[in-house]
């Protein structure tokens, strides 16, 4: 019967007439204002599993390129729907080192530069 969210804490509250009040915690939280992409989780801890995802954009064809601070390309995605996009922290047959990475997200002729912290 009602729905609300706490964007600072990443909590969604759902009130029902027959099952009471529910609280759901979103693992990635709620970030961004919908005007551009947001990387999550950031910082990224590959040992915890999962992948770096992109939020804040329509679920349309999107590309992602990850560069280390020396400018070397570490990862490049194929063009896929934004909901399928992700990076698991791997580089070739190994793993990317801890540090700061620059991520270029492109969609519909627009591109954004984002920072990502990777912690091993």
C-alpha positions, 0 to 999 in steps of 0.5 A: 500500500506504500513504498519509500526509500532512504537513498543515503542508506540504500534502504527500501521500505514497503508497507502492505495491508496483509504482511506489515512493513518490510525493509529491504537493504540494497547491496549496492545502495542507491546512488546517482541522480539519473543524469549520468552513470555511477559505478558500484560497488566503489570501492570494488573488492573482487575477493568479495565476489561479484562485478563492477556494474553501471547504474544511472543510465537507461538499459540500452546498449552501453560500452565500458573501458577500464584504464589504469593510471598509466593509460593502459587499457585493462578491460574493454566490453562488447556493446551490451545492454547496460544491465549486462555490463560488468567487470570482475577485476580480471586482466587477461589470465590474471587479476588487476592490481589494487589501485585507482582506475579510470572507467569510460562509459559510453552510451548513445553518443555520450561518454563519461569518465569515472574513477574506480578504486579496486582493493585486493 
